[in-house]
Amino acid sequence: MENSEELITSEATDAPQPPASASEQAEESTPDHAPVRQSRLPEAVFFADRVHYRRRRRSDLVEAIFCLLGIALAWGLGFVASSTTEGVAEDVLRVTVIRDLLLMPLSVVEGLTILVTPIAVIGMLLFRRQVSTAIEALTTSVIAGVASYVILLGLRQLPETATAPLSVTYSENGQTASYIAINLVAIALIALFTAAGEAEAMRTIRWSYWALAVIIVIWVLRGQLTLPSAVFSVLLGRTFGSASRFVLGFQDRSASGGQIVRALLSIRITPQRIIRTDLLPAGVNLETWLVTETEHGHFHAEPHASDSAEYTIPRRPPVDGNRHYQVWDIYGVPYEITMLDPGRGMTGTLLEVWNNVRLRGLSRWVSPSVKAAAERSMLTTISAKRAGVHLPEPMGLAQAGDSIMTVMRVLPPTASLKDLAEADALTDEILDEAWKQLVFAHSHAISHRHIAPSSLVVDESSQVWLIHWDEGEVATNELNQRIDVAQMLTLLAIYVGKDRALASARRNLSEEALVGCAPVLQKAVLPSEVTASLRRSDLLDKLREEIVADTPQESVQPANLQRFAPKTMITFAVLALAAIILMGSLNFSDIVAAVKQANPIWIAIAFAFAAATWVGGAVPLVAFSQEKVKFGDSILAQVAASIVTLVAPAGIGPAALNLRFLTKQKMSTAAAVTTVTLQQISQFLVTISLLVTVLFFSGSSLSVSLPYGAIIAGVAVVALVVIICISIPKVRKFIWSKIEPTWKQVYPRLMWVAGQPQRLLAVLAGNMLMNIGFVGAFWASLKAMGGSLNLVTLSITYLASNSLGSVVPSPGGIGPVEAALTGGLQVAGIGVSIALPTAIIYRLVTFYGRAPFGWVALKIMQKRNLI
């Protein structure tokens, strides 16, 4: 083994077969005239593995999901490009001479294809003695046909406009009719081909696909299918076939024992024993074989009865989903091999694409195949090893059948950080050694990118090993290195606490490198195992605050690494759907008619009053802030909130945007929450106080007869309920437990504001300006329609109606607010012909019409990094 440390990449191209029996492992017979050569194996190789005759592959499930998405996309595009899809068939149908000449031969080809292709595929499966696969393929085909017929019946119950892209129109006896052109035969055949195997593995399946594709094109050109219905049929058949392969399992194409032996020989390692090291499920044992090489160079695996003691080695749970083996060569030198099996390429590629789309600044070259991913992982591992990182030495990379094999030196017995932490054995020396391994990699422009609990282990001599460089990157950028530091710091803090973790980081990193990781200390860049440990924990915030304790507060804010998160996408989709439904319920013809009838001068005045509310909302925000906040930026935030209110319940959207704005203004999250809470509370109290004050001083001057007796009775009932609740200790404690956190949060700030009368006056003035602006906009809207009310009645009508309408938690109050304002005006004596347009104009200047200004303000704030 003098050349065993030389890295060699090779391929072994044996067809993949499960190592279950000698007959399946035997290779094709060699011609008699083939040269006889000496065996490269001095003795039979002992091979122990778990047999998977069939395997459920995630790639099949992913394919089925993507086919369903493709069906939805094709259906949707059919509405958009209906004229194009219909025109393709019509252009061909106009050439009647060619159509008539080709009708007979095409019909013959069509019939032969439908008859011959399934017989050929099933016959080839039976010839290969894959009887179970043949039965499953036929069963899948039948199920696909029946299910497709049920789907067709369901589609017929939908409105014709919904199924128009899938329908074909024809004329008969001077009458026009249509039918849904879903081809059940094509669906059943594609399901059969998909369940039978993969096109690259069987030539018969490949040619059957091509023949069916030609027939489908002919059906489209003859007008029997539309383009959307053809795509629908093909993808539905693939969905049934892929789902069948996932549910029933697919023939295992993982490398067999003979193929693994051949691959090891190709990189000059002569094996003696190969044993699976993955932790097996309870009750599952390894099966054993003896692998020998025939005189013609083929490898033959013969079942071998073996005592379990012959292959007893430490097991480990798989951390990456791959197969792991330990191999000993003829000199007794152990190696560890990892098998990357087919079927993992699709899911790995999709995950890389998702991360590239989801995260900013972390784009990584997407591996087009398992082999490309293995080559990149090997390159990173070799580079890290040469940089001085302590990890097992990479020995080679080879292809074994359809699998890719990586070979490394064996990792010595090690313990995880969790085990050491539980034994109180995580010393400062071990922490420092962990940081040194990362510094070695970074000094050579290498990043790990996935420092998880399984990536750091410690051997018996307290040497730290930084392993699993599969996600690593050479020639990396500074952002990836900062993320590495954040991942390492978080992982160590989980096991030894933030103080020791930060102390070890300061001993081994420069202050600049440590501070640089603060903005990326966020769950978006942490491995899922670490994120699970941080659930309901504020460790990241504490680490971030501790790191930048002596630096400007703006450095503590998390970097905007996520373009979007799954929760954000779901929330946006739900809110968008709600907005579409609610907007669809509006009668835009009424809005247009109201605007046409209204006086444009009064509409402009109403908009000016509405714009004053932006200033009024900014004043309390600045007054309640202990840190300096620019008044102009605060006004810009109120303008930007105008677009957020379109899809969020009243008050919630602006509060969220203000919170984000304040956290960008050198303000901690707790302080920002306190400021926004006080702003919301002050707006509510001032509005209620204003309403009560107007009612109290209006007396009998109101043009509306208010039920004062009912109001007094209502107030009395509320007061009685409050007194009863306060008098019961358990209820009182329960209520206080809910109020106490908010009270403790806002009380110090209230005392701070109360000690500065000018700020208190600013809060009152700002909230008064908001109410004056809204009431003024309502008054001007009424004047625009020629209506008139005295100011006191108008104020009470607006304040009461708008408050009642805002109680309903609909996005922006769309619908309830308009109804409440219209009803309030009617109660005040305004006819519905004026009340409804007034409410519409008011909402136009205070809600709908402000959205474009909000969008522009939002873009400005994003460009200036204010949110």
Secondary structure, DSSP 8 states (H G I E B T S, - for coil): -TTTTS-EEEEE------TT-HHHH------TTS-----S-SS-EEEEE---SEE--HHHHHHHHHHHHHHHHHHHHHHHTHHHHHHHHHHHHT-HHHHHHHHHHHHHHHHHHHHHHHHHHHHHHHHTT-HHHHHHHHHHHHHHHHHHHHHHHHHHTS-TTTSGGGEEEEEETTEEEEEE---HHHHHHHHHHHHH--TTT-HHHHHHHHHHHHHHHHHHHTTSS-HHHHHHHHHHHHHHHHHHHHHH-EE--S--HHHHHHHHHHTT--EEEEEE-B---TT---EEEEEEE-TTS-EEEEE----GGGG----B--SSSSEEEEEEETT--EEEEEEE-TTHHHHHHHHHHHHHHHBSS------SSHHHHHHHHHHHHHHHHHTT-----EEEEEEETTEEEEEEE---SEEEHHHHHHTT---HHHHHHHHHHHHHHHTTTEE-S---GGGEEEETT--EEE---TT-EES--HHHHHHHHHHHHHHHHHHH-HHHHHHHHHHHS-HHHHHHTGGG-SGGGS-HHHHHHTTT--HHHHHHHHHTTTS-GGGGS----BS--HHHHHHHHHHHHHHHHHHHHS-HHHHHHHHHHS-HHHHHHHHHHHHHHHHHHHHHHHHT-SS---HHHHHHHHHHHHHHTTTSBTTHHHHHHHHHHHHTTT--HHHHHHHHHHHHHHHHHHHHHHHHHHHHHHGGG-SS---HHHHHHHHHHHHHHHHHHHHSHHHHHHHHHHHHHHHHHHHHHHHHHHT-HHHHHHHHHHHHHHHHHHHHHHHHHHHHTT----HHHHHHHHHHHHHHHHHS--BTTTTHHHHHHHHHHHHTT--HHHHHHHHHHHHHHHTGGGHHHHHHHHHHHHHTT--
